[in-house]
Amino acid sequence: MSAPVTLDRREGPYGEVVLRRHGDRFQIIANGTFLMDTSDGRSERLLVDAAYLALDPPPAAPAVLIGGLGVGFSLAHAAASGHWARITVVEREQAIIDWHREGPLAAISGEALADPATVILHTDLVEHLRTTPDTYDALCLDIDNGPDWTVTEDNETLYSPGGLALCRARLRPGGVLAVWSARPSSEFEESMRNAGFSGVRTEEIHVARGVPDVVHLGVRAG
């Protein structure tokens, strides 16, 4: 395979973000560290599906917040599923939003962005959770590499006890918190339980090499 080609490079308030093409794949690099690419997408789709299936019962018109636009797999899958009456995506990197609205990642997310159920918010996720009056039936969070390995130091706040308390406060009774991670974390499961989530469990997506991607799930009790 040929060497990666840099398509765009931006310096923002949280450091450098880069969009690269490597063969037929697009890659997002943050502060020199690989974050994600378009090679698979199974775990990003699981993030949305597992959250919906954990709603018991699912409400008539459920609302989901997706934390992190990424390469767009979670958003595209949520919109295509037809399950969600409202899809709010919070993304703090303007560059990533631009790559979806008018760049090569529009091939993944274009239909979802045109869906009237979809709203994209350019803001920090923790700030949104702290200030919005809105509540959701599911929070699907795919921020950085997960709770145990954050590239950007500020992202650690989301996975702290205070961040989990904000997540719980923004969920309706019976709502589901789903958190993507590049590796399993029993410590984070315990943090979710301590923050008041019940039925905490982890679903795995096995990869060809290395530890599996996972989705951590918990329910806000009614």
N, C-alpha and C positions, 0 to 999 in steps of 0.2 A: 504494500500500500504506500502511496506517495506521502510525503511529509505534510503535516497540517498546514493549512493556509489561513492566516488571520484575515477575517472579514471586517471586523470593527474592534476598536479598542477605546474604552472610555475611562476617564479618571473621575470618580464621583466622591461623595462625602464619606463613603465606606471603603474606599480604595479602588483598585483597578478591576474592571470587568472586561472580558474579552470573548468575542464570538469567533470560533474557528470552524472550518470545514475540514474533515479528515476523510477522504474518500467520499462516500455517500452519507456520512454522519455529520451532524452539527454538534459542537461542544461549547459549553460555557465554562470559563475559567475565572475564578475570583482570587485576586491577590496572588496569582501564580499557582494556585491549587485547583486541580480539576474538580468540578462540582457535578456535572451531569452531561449526558449526551443523548442522542436520539437513536441509540442502538437497540433499545428494548422497550421500556415503558410498562412492563407488567406490574412492577411494584407501585408505580404512580397510579395505574388504573385500580389496583387492589386498594389503595388508600381510599378511593371514593366508594368503591363497591362495598368494602367491609364496613364503612361508616353507615351506609344506607341499610345494609342487612342487619346491623346492630340496633336499629330503631325498632322498638317493639311496643306497640305497632308503629309503622311509619305514619306520620300525620298526612292529612289530605294534600297540603301544599307545602312541602318541606323546604327550608332554606339552608343552604350550605355556604360556609366561608372556606375558601381555599387560600391558605397562607403560602405564598410563593408561586409565581407564575412559571418559573423554570422554562423548560422546553415546551410546555403546554399540554402534555399528555393528560394530566389530571383534569384540566379545564375541558379539553376536547371530549374526554370520556364522560364527564358529568353532563355536558350539554347533549351529547348523543344518546345518553341513557333514557332521557325523558322523565327521570325520577324527580328532578329538582325544579320547583317553581321559581326559585331565586338563587342565583349563583353569584356570589361576591368574591372577587379575587383581589387580594392585597399584595402588592409588589412595590418594594421601595426603590428598586433600580430602574430609573427611567430608560436606560439603555435596553433592558430586557423587554420592557413594554414596547419600545420602538421596533425592536427586532420582530415582534409579533404583529404589530400594526402595519408596518411598511417594509419589513425585511424578510429574509428567507424563512423564518419560523412561522410566517403567516400560512404556509402550506399545511401546518399542523393545526393551528388555532383559528384560522380565518372564519370558518362557519360558526364556531362557538362565540367568537367576538361579535358576530353579526346577530346572534340570538338575543332577542329583547330581554331574556331572563338574566343575561350576563352584565355585570357591572365590574369595571376594573378601577381600583383605587390605588393611586400612587402615593403610598404612605408607608411608614414603618408599622409592622404588625402589632408590636407591643403597644405603640401609641394608639393605634386604632382600637385595640381591645380595651385600653384604659379610658378612652374618651367617647366611643360610640354609644348611643342609647339602644342600638339594634341588638337583637338576640337571634340565635340560630339554632337549628336542630342538629347541625353537625359542624364541627371544625376539623378540616382536613389540612394538616400542617406539614409542609415539606420545606423546611427552612434549614439552609446550610446542609451539613452532612448528618444531622440528627443530634440528639442530646449529648452524646459523649465525645463528639469530634466537630467542633465549630471552627470554621476558617476565620470568621469575623467575630472578634471577642464580644461585641455587643449582643450577638445572637444568643449567648449563654443565658441572658435574662429571661428569654421565653421559656426555658426549660427549668428555671429555678422555682422554688415554692411560690414566690410572688407571681411569676408568669403563669403557673398552673392555676393559681387562684383567679387570675384574670380570665383565663380560658373557661373555668367553671362558671364564673359570673355571667359570661356572655352566652352560655348554653341555656336553652329552655329545659325544664324538668324532663328527664328521659333522653336528653340530648347526648350526642356521642362525640368524644374527643378521639381523633385518629391522628397519630404522629408517625411520619415516615422516618426511618433511620437506616444508615448504611450498615449497621450491625446491631445485634440484639443487646439489650441493656436491662439486666435484672434490677439494677439500681434505679433506673428511671421508672420501671414498673412500680417499685416501692414508693417512689416519689408521687406517682399518680394516686396510689391508694391513700397516702398521707394527705393528699390534697382533696380528698373527698370523692374520688371516682370509684365506682363499684364494677365488678365483673371485669377487672383488668386482665387482659390477655395479649398475646403477641402472635401475629401471623407472619410466616416466613415465605420469601420467594428465593428459591435456591438459584445460585448463579454458577457458571461453569467453573470458576476458580474463586477460592476465598470464602469468607463468611457470607451468609445470606443477607439480602436486604430484608427489612422487616417493617411491619406496621404495628405500632402499639395502640391498643384500643381500651377505652374506659367509658363508663356511662355516668352521667350526672343523675343521681337518684331523684325521684319525684318528690 
